[in-house]
Amino acid sequence: MFYQKGENKNGGVLVLLKLDIQVTRIECKLPNVCILDIKGEEVLRIAGVYAPESKSWTWDDLSQFLSRKCVVFGDFNVDIDHDGKKAETLLEWTDTNFLAPFTPVSPTSLRSGRVIDYALASGLSIDIQIYNGNTTSDHTPIISVIPTKIKNKSIAKNVHWKNISSPAAVWFWSKCRKYLKPSSSYVHAFITPSGNVVKNNKEMCEVAADFYENFFKKSNIVKPHPYTDSPLVDYDNVEELIPEVKLNELILTVRTKRKKKSLDAHGISNFMFNFLDQDHWSLLLKLFNQSFQTSIMPRAWKDTRMVLLAKKEPICSPSLTRPISLIDSFLKVCEKLFVSRFRDVLFRRGLLPDNQSGFREGFRLQTSLLLFLEDIYSLMSNSAPVCTIFIDVRSAFDQLWHEGCLGKLKRLGIPPSYLRWIEAWLLDRRGFIDINGNKSRWFSIEKGGPQGSVLTPTIFISYHNDMGQFLSGCTSHFFADDVAAILSGQLEVRYTSQCIDLERHVKSFLDSLEYYSCLADQPLNRTKTQAMFSARAIGSPKFNIMFDSGDDESICWKSEYKYLGYIISSKLGWGKLLKDVECKVRKRISLIKSFKLFGCSSPSLRKALFYSHVLPLFTGVYPVYPLFTRNQQEDFSKFYYSSLRRAICCLEWNETFISYVLDEISLEDRCFTYWNRYLRALSNPTDGNLIFEKANLAEFRKSWLDNEFSIKGLRRSKRFVPHT
């Protein structure tokens, strides 16, 4: 136990450690600051800090106690996202010392609802979460997992495929990915329904197996059901067969597939295809073609090894994990061959709607985002209050109803040969849970498609191809299982009447959504389904919205929501998104500074790492960069240059000098180049036509506002503002 007194009689910082941990205390006379060195393969410095408003020291006083690999935990009394000038002062100090902030998702202060307890780390990436149990304090405790180099003994035998002729470049980038990747999302412990924490890997396997065995049980469906018992329609493609696989196609499919070293249920990796003898290709070709012709596949192909990833927090209940299926290596190739043929059938029959853009060729995520934003901008320019409902589909791929899916695909006109193969692929599957080499018992999987399969998303969006038709009275956007519905109030009436009309539309929409959820046996996560209210008028909505069945809990109104990876605010501002990107950049640069190759570092090495691991974070902002205010664009461009200077340790250089010396183009020029390529790419695909339709509609609206033509039943007024 280590204690450092504070600046009042009841204050101070206390650090407790296990007895078997070797630790050295670093002398520090600053009140409310306790610094320790943890000894291991590498020395890790941990600092406990309490920084009240009245502290007698400054952040710069802590700089001398920082090391290459350190973590500062504490109550900083600064909310990085909301405290303005105080946050800027703290972030300037962290940037100077290459510290990255790691904050929990939920507020830590019970009184103010702010996030003021977190960690600052240098040289490593950590997991952090709040403790959800009871507490007598006005602060919620935080739990953090720090990665350390401890060799764990594994009971199971792993096969590590090695490529002896691997070039140095492959080794270098592999080392970079392991070092610079985000903190692990693997589960560290389970919380049981009784509140106990299970840390033993074998016990965790059985706890997870108990949960998922029940989770994957077949649903009880009331029949007759439209998907399985409605009259069949005669189609003209009943004799259509699955096209035969050619040898060149098989070889190309295998060679273009990523050769990951993760093992399937039988201990085989995709990496073994690199060493496959030429005589075996003809055998595989016959095997895959025989499977397509007879709709039969080896039973071993349906065995699945499941690894669990934490959705948010590494210490959680099994229900808050995501099961990733490591399916048979040969089945992966067979799925890849089948999915290209199945997508061709879907395209020829026109079964997938244009508002479904997930896992489809010719549909880009950037276009989906821009179409979504355009719909909200357009309605707001008409002075209509807008409600955007973000629907959370519970365990979407894992809840797929097998019998209903096959029945619906049959009624959509999918050829019988394809249906028989999909049925063989879906039914009679089984799996086990693997945690750090420990395996659970086998259990049956009676619903859902394997997460990690290339075929599952396509089957899922085909099954739900008519969901938009049920959600009447709204503009719906689908990206696989991400659903956003945009509703608005009536035009040309008072604002109060518009809100009343909007409330009625939302109620009708939720009724339709519940009906479809029951019909398709696709449960909704009601607690995570959220709404966002947007309007030109100032104020929040005066009505509550809730589902008709179930509990009486209202759907939460949110001022911002993360959709398709972008934080979107109710007023369509981008300040929160920029802060989120800047926080991620700081974390990466902190790791880059401490990265060494053969014990050395150099500006050229750090520059290469900046372009490969930091620049993509800036690139992700390009689609919405033109929507920023001019001040936001200038500030973000300056942040780009300052980030590059910190990465190569040249803080004394200004923007002009660094552009000349490094031949570095500005962020605006990079964005301009991106948009030129993007607009050229939109010339052919379907999403290009959708963008053109929106632009054409905006142009017609502008012409109408300019009195170039009239629209019967709609008059111009000050409520309609220009929108381009």
Secondary structure as UniProt FT lines:
FT   STRAND          2..5
FT   TURN            9..10
FT   STRAND          12..15
FT   TURN            19..20
FT   STRAND          23..26
FT   TURN            31..32
FT   STRAND          33..38
FT   STRAND          44..50
FT   TURN            53..54
FT   HELIX           59..65
FT   STRAND          70..75
FT   TURN            80..82
FT   HELIX           84..96
FT   TURN            97..98
FT   STRAND          100..102
FT   TURN            110..112
FT   STRAND          117..122
FT   STRAND          127..130
FT   STRAND          142..145
FT   TURN            164..165
FT   HELIX           168..180
FT   STRAND          189..191
FT   TURN            193..194
FT   STRAND          197..198
FT   HELIX           201..215
FT   HELIX           226..229
FT   TURN            236..239
FT   HELIX           247..256
FT   TURN            265..266
FT   HELIX           270..275
FT   HELIX           279..294
FT   HELIX           299..302
FT   STRAND          303..310
FT   STRAND          315..316
FT   HELIX           318..320
FT   STRAND          321..326
FT   HELIX           329..349
FT   TURN            354..355
FT   TURN            358..359
FT   TURN            361..362
FT   HELIX           365..381
FT   TURN            382..383
FT   STRAND          386..393
FT   TURN            394..396
FT   HELIX           397..399
FT   HELIX           402..411
FT   TURN            412..413
FT   HELIX           416..426
FT   STRAND          429..435
FT   TURN            436..437
FT   STRAND          438..439
FT   STRAND          443..445
FT   TURN            451..452
FT   HELIX           456..463
FT   TURN            464..466
FT   HELIX           467..470
FT   TURN            472..473
FT   STRAND          475..479
FT   TURN            480..481
FT   STRAND          482..488
FT   TURN            491..492
FT   HELIX           495..519
FT   TURN            520..521
FT   TURN            526..528
FT   STRAND          530..534
FT   STRAND          556..557
FT   STRAND          560..563
FT   TURN            564..565
FT   STRAND          566..569
FT   TURN            570..571
FT   HELIX           575..594
FT   TURN            598..599
FT   HELIX           603..609
FT   HELIX           610..614
FT   HELIX           615..619
FT   TURN            620..621
FT   HELIX           622..627
FT   HELIX           630..647
FT   TURN            648..649
FT   TURN            651..652
FT   HELIX           655..661
FT   TURN            662..663
FT   HELIX           667..681
FT   TURN            682..683
FT   HELIX           686..705
FT   TURN            706..707
FT   TURN            712..713
FT   TURN            718..719
//
